[in-house]
C-alpha cells in the first residue's frame, strides 16, 4: 500500500499536512493536520484522522492534548480527506483564533 504525503500552503504561517495510505483508489487511513508557525516551529492546532477506526476531528490545546473530539462515523475515509481539506481551507482563520484564544488563557 503506497503512502502519500504533501503540504498545502494557506498563507506564510499556516499550512495543511496531508498523509494518506491508499490501496489503488481506496483510502485506507489518513491524517490531515492544520499547522501554524509559532516561534519558528510548526505546531499542530487541529487534525482529522482515522486512528480510532473512523473519521474524526481533534481540536488541540497549546500542550498538544485534545480539547475536543468530533466524530464523523458516517464518512468514508476518501470523503473524510475531502471534508478535512475543505474545512481547513475555508475555516483556518477561525481555527487559528480558537487556538490562540485558548493559548492566551494558559
Residue pairs with C-beta under 8 A, 6 or more apart in sequence:
1 21
1 22
1 23
1 28
2 21
2 22
3 19
3 20
3 21
3 22
4 18
4 19
4 20
4 21
4 22
5 17
5 18
5 19
5 20
6 17
6 18
7 15
7 16
7 17
7 18
8 15
8 16
8 18
8 85
8 89
9 15
10 16
10 88
10 89
10 92
12 37
13 36
13 37
14 34
14 35
14 36
14 37
14 92
14 96
15 35
15 42
16 32
16 33
16 34
16 35
16 85
16 88
16 89
16 92
17 31
17 32
17 33
17 35
18 30
18 31
18 32
18 81
18 85
19 30
19 31
19 32
20 27
20 29
20 30
20 81
21 27
21 28
21 29
21 30
22 28
25 78
26 77
26 78
27 76
27 77
27 78
27 80
27 81
28 77
29 49
29 50
29 51
29 77
30 48
30 49
30 50
30 77
30 80
30 81
30 84
31 47
31 48
31 49
31 50
31 51
32 47
32 48
32 49
32 81
32 84
32 85
32 88
33 44
33 46
33 47
34 44
34 45
34 46
34 47
34 88
34 92
34 95
35 42
35 43
35 44
35 45
36 42
36 43
36 45
36 96
36 99
37 43
44 60
44 64
45 59
45 60
45 95
45 96
45 99
46 57
46 58
46 59
46 60
46 88
46 95
46 99
47 57
47 58
47 60
48 55
48 56
48 57
48 58
48 80
48 83
48 84
48 87
49 55
49 56
49 58
50 56
50 77
50 80
54 71
54 72
54 73
54 75
55 71
55 72
55 73
55 75
55 76
55 77
55 79
55 80
55 83
55 84
56 69
56 70
56 71
56 72
57 69
57 70
57 72
57 84
57 87
58 66
58 68
58 69
59 66
59 67
59 68
59 69
59 70
59 95
59 98
60 66
60 67
60 99
61 67
61 102
61 103
61 106
62 99
62 102
62 103
62 106
63 106
67 102
72 80
72 83
75 83
88 95
